[in-house]
Amino acid sequence: MQVDYPTLAKTIAALTKGETDAVALMATLACEIHHADDRFDWTGFYRVTEPGLLKIGPYQGGHGCLVIPFDRGVCGAAARTGETQLVPDVDAFPGHIACASSTRSELVIPVRDGSGAVIAVLDIDSDRPDAFTREDARQLEAILQATFAAQPVSAETWPSRITPGS
């Protein structure tokens, strides 16, 4: 089964309409995205909890790493640079963190709040090599933008937001 992005986007928009709690939004997106495509072996969020540090958030799949510094792995690179990371072969990625030995490829997309600050990353792993495309990245970036960029994010919700390059 391959994801139908227009249907996924409409479903997520309907399920999250009016919701402002970031964790509730992440939980909903993790579930819907994970079950939309059989290439997606692990789907979840790592939240920025302090400068330079990601901690696991809502996810679907086996256990994930609990803490990821910005200077390590694909998730750290996405948070640090603010750029989507499309990795066809995780073994070729310098500093890749093997949270699951079955992971062969990875797509990690920064999640931004209304001010443009990176508040989390969406991490999707596949047990297949070269599983993700630029179109996957583009479509998922649009879903994240529609879901999170309009959300008012307060200091109480996110103790630390990071602007790429800071």
Buried (B, 14 or more C-beta within 10 A) or exposed (E): EEBEBEEBBEBBEEBBEEEEEBEEBBBBBBBBBBBBBEBBBBBBBBBBBEEBBBBBBBBBBEEBBEEBBBEBBBBBBBBBBBEBBBBBEBEEBEEBBEBBEBBBBBBBBBBBBEEEBBBBBBBBBBBBEEBBEEEBBEBBBEBBEEBBBEBEBEEEBBEBBBEBEE
